[in-house]
């Protein structure tokens, strides 16, 4: 994870801090990215704080612009699909 992430050991269940989130554990890994469970620690006032969040990080080298743009487009399509179905199908994770 790049950007504002910092290594952290705040309690036994926390892997690292990323922005307003504490990353707790890895729950999935695929060809497009890695998914983690996280809690909100600061900010995010419009988001419910009574639940866990899933955060997906895309797997791609930042210097590979072509692959990065392709993954971004795939991820946007995934988000749009989840948004379309989240009120129509039970079990879809809400997208914020």
KAFEN-V819861 format. One line per field, one symbol per residue. ss: DSSP state (H for helix, E for strand, C for the rest). phi: phi as a letter, one per 20 degrees, with the letter a starting at -180 (. if undefined). A space follows every 50 residues. Layout:
BEGIN
ss->???
phi->???
END
This chain:
BEGIN
ss->CCCCCEECCCCCCCCEEECCEEEEEEEEECCCEEEEEEEECCCCCCCCCC CCEEEEEECCCCCCHHHHHHHHHHHHHHHHHHHHHCCCCCCCCCCC
phi->.dnefcfbcenfddeaebleddfeaecabbfeacdcebdedbmlgeefde becdcddfeaffedgffffffffffgffffffffefedcfneffdd
END
